[in-house]
Amino acid sequence: MAGPHKSKIELEDAKVYVHKKDEDSGSQNVHIDVEHEELNEIIEPGENTFVGGKNGGVFIGLKEEMISRAKKWIDQNE
């Protein structure tokens, strides 16, 4: 589902970039960056997950430990 919904919490000021390959920045491959400090409360730096395409964008799947952190984050932000 694309767009707002009562079951979604919007991260205001989240930044999304298509990052080009660039030796100056250390980017070795074209990739997409989604940046918002609160995301590190759910997915810690260095952890890996998976991404899937959906109508209107992408979704980021979470592993069990990430889901536990996401539930805590939701409780704190509702």
Backbone bond lengths (Angstrom), bond angles and torsions (degrees), N, CA, C in turn:
res aa  C-N    CA-C-N  psi(-1)  N-CA   C-N-CA  omega(-1)  CA-C   N-CA-C  phi
1 M - - - 1.440 - - 1.526 108.89 -
2 A 1.294 116.11 124.32 1.459 121.34 177.65 1.522 109.42 -93.91
3 G 1.324 116.73 147.63 1.454 122.01 175.75 1.511 113.83 90.36
4 P 1.338 116.08 178.14 1.457 121.38 -177.02 1.533 112.39 -62.82
5 H 1.326 115.61 152.18 1.459 122.32 175.21 1.516 107.35 -159.42
6 K 1.345 117.48 153.16 1.462 120.85 -177.96 1.523 112.66 -61.92
7 S 1.329 118.20 -20.48 1.467 120.73 179.30 1.531 112.78 -92.89
8 K 1.331 117.48 6.82 1.467 121.81 -179.80 1.525 110.46 -112.51
9 I 1.331 116.31 142.13 1.460 122.83 173.71 1.525 106.70 -111.66
10 E 1.317 116.87 117.39 1.467 120.75 -178.04 1.524 111.00 -76.71
11 L 1.319 115.83 134.65 1.465 121.39 172.02 1.526 106.86 -93.01
12 E 1.310 115.63 100.71 1.456 119.40 -179.82 1.519 109.84 -68.35
13 D 1.285 116.20 145.14 1.461 123.98 178.61 1.524 113.99 68.78
14 A 1.342 118.51 16.06 1.469 120.10 173.43 1.526 107.93 -67.86
15 K 1.310 115.91 141.57 1.464 121.93 -179.39 1.519 108.90 -113.05
16 V 1.321 116.16 137.73 1.472 122.42 177.19 1.524 107.26 -126.78
17 Y 1.333 114.98 129.01 1.462 120.75 -177.39 1.524 110.32 -131.11
18 V 1.335 116.55 143.07 1.461 121.15 163.29 1.516 104.56 -92.00
19 H 1.341 115.95 113.21 1.465 121.89 -173.30 1.525 108.95 -96.47
20 K 1.319 115.75 118.44 1.467 121.42 178.88 1.520 110.68 -75.28
21 K 1.319 115.84 157.50 1.458 120.72 171.28 1.523 107.50 -63.03
22 D 1.337 116.45 130.39 1.461 119.65 -173.68 1.528 109.27 -160.94
23 E 1.323 116.86 113.42 1.462 120.28 -178.99 1.528 112.57 -62.27
24 D 1.345 117.85 -33.57 1.470 120.42 -178.53 1.523 112.21 -61.53
25 S 1.342 117.12 -35.31 1.469 120.25 -178.67 1.523 111.77 -93.91
26 G 1.325 117.38 -9.95 1.460 121.09 -177.39 1.516 112.91 88.98
27 S 1.327 117.71 2.14 1.461 121.54 179.69 1.524 109.54 -74.60
28 Q 1.323 116.39 114.87 1.462 120.85 -177.66 1.519 112.96 -91.95
29 N 1.332 117.44 -18.24 1.463 122.21 -179.91 1.522 109.56 -140.74
30 V 1.325 115.73 155.57 1.453 120.03 172.02 1.525 107.41 -67.63
31 H 1.335 116.62 133.94 1.461 121.04 179.57 1.527 109.33 -156.14
32 I 1.320 116.46 176.01 1.459 122.13 178.48 1.522 108.64 -113.23
33 D 1.324 116.56 129.80 1.464 123.11 175.62 1.527 108.64 -105.29
34 V 1.322 116.67 131.57 1.461 122.79 170.21 1.523 104.83 -115.56
35 E 1.330 116.37 117.18 1.460 120.22 -171.50 1.533 111.95 -121.11
36 H 1.314 114.46 124.13 1.460 123.19 172.33 1.525 105.66 -167.18
37 E 1.333 117.29 127.85 1.471 120.79 -173.82 1.524 113.03 -56.14
38 E 1.321 117.92 -34.91 1.465 120.15 -177.82 1.520 112.57 -66.83
39 L 1.319 118.32 -20.68 1.467 120.03 178.03 1.524 111.26 -62.51
40 N 1.337 117.44 -28.77 1.471 120.78 178.59 1.522 112.72 -69.60
41 E 1.331 117.90 -13.23 1.456 120.54 173.80 1.529 110.72 -76.85
42 I 1.323 116.90 -16.82 1.464 122.59 -179.44 1.527 110.74 -107.94
43 I 1.321 116.68 -50.47 1.468 122.18 177.61 1.527 106.33 -113.56
44 E 1.321 116.18 111.09 1.456 120.60 -177.07 1.528 110.67 -75.96
45 P 1.337 117.90 148.95 1.463 120.60 177.94 1.530 110.76 -52.31
46 G 1.315 116.17 133.03 1.464 122.23 179.82 1.519 113.95 93.53
47 E 1.340 118.62 -16.64 1.462 120.57 177.61 1.524 110.18 -77.57
48 N 1.317 115.99 151.72 1.462 121.25 178.23 1.520 110.17 -116.94
49 T 1.305 115.18 149.12 1.449 123.08 177.65 1.522 107.58 -141.17
50 F 1.322 118.53 -159.64 1.456 120.03 178.04 1.524 109.93 -133.51
51 V 1.314 114.80 155.99 1.462 121.35 -179.08 1.515 108.11 -126.06
52 G 1.314 115.96 141.14 1.459 121.44 175.96 1.513 109.88 -129.56
53 G 1.294 115.41 152.74 1.457 119.67 176.94 1.518 110.68 -82.05
54 K 1.326 116.29 150.45 1.456 122.60 174.75 1.518 107.94 -146.21
55 N 1.314 117.20 163.16 1.458 119.85 176.38 1.522 109.01 -57.48
56 G 1.303 117.07 123.54 1.451 121.85 178.06 1.519 115.11 88.12
57 G 1.336 119.01 3.93 1.463 118.65 178.72 1.518 112.96 159.49
58 V 1.322 115.69 -140.92 1.459 122.62 -179.04 1.526 108.51 -137.61
59 F 1.329 116.24 161.49 1.457 120.94 170.20 1.514 107.79 -123.36
60 I 1.327 116.39 151.72 1.458 122.46 178.13 1.526 106.81 -111.07
61 G 1.321 115.89 115.25 1.459 120.48 178.35 1.519 110.06 -77.61
62 L 1.329 116.64 147.80 1.459 121.65 -177.07 1.527 110.75 -117.05
63 K 1.325 115.86 142.01 1.458 122.49 173.69 1.535 108.50 -80.39
64 E 1.342 116.65 167.61 1.467 121.09 -174.09 1.525 113.92 -51.87
65 E 1.337 117.04 -48.20 1.467 119.29 -178.29 1.527 111.59 -65.10
66 M 1.329 116.87 -32.04 1.464 121.29 177.39 1.527 110.17 -71.00
67 I 1.326 116.39 -38.24 1.467 120.90 178.02 1.530 109.69 -62.62
68 S 1.334 117.32 -41.72 1.473 120.48 177.56 1.524 110.69 -59.50
69 R 1.335 116.32 -44.83 1.474 119.87 179.19 1.525 110.41 -66.94
70 A 1.342 117.60 -37.72 1.468 121.32 179.15 1.529 110.46 -63.50
71 K 1.338 117.33 -41.10 1.467 120.26 178.48 1.526 110.87 -62.48
72 K 1.325 117.90 -40.86 1.474 121.14 176.90 1.527 110.16 -63.64
73 W 1.346 115.55 -42.95 1.464 120.12 179.49 1.523 110.29 -61.56
74 I 1.337 116.32 -43.41 1.470 120.50 179.55 1.529 110.02 -61.19
75 D 1.325 117.22 -46.00 1.472 121.02 179.47 1.532 111.11 -57.59
76 Q 1.325 117.14 -36.65 1.455 121.06 -179.00 1.526 112.69 -78.02
77 N 1.332 117.40 -18.64 1.466 120.15 -172.37 1.523 114.32 -115.95
78 E 1.312 117.27 8.40 1.478 118.92 176.43 1.506 110.96 -90.06
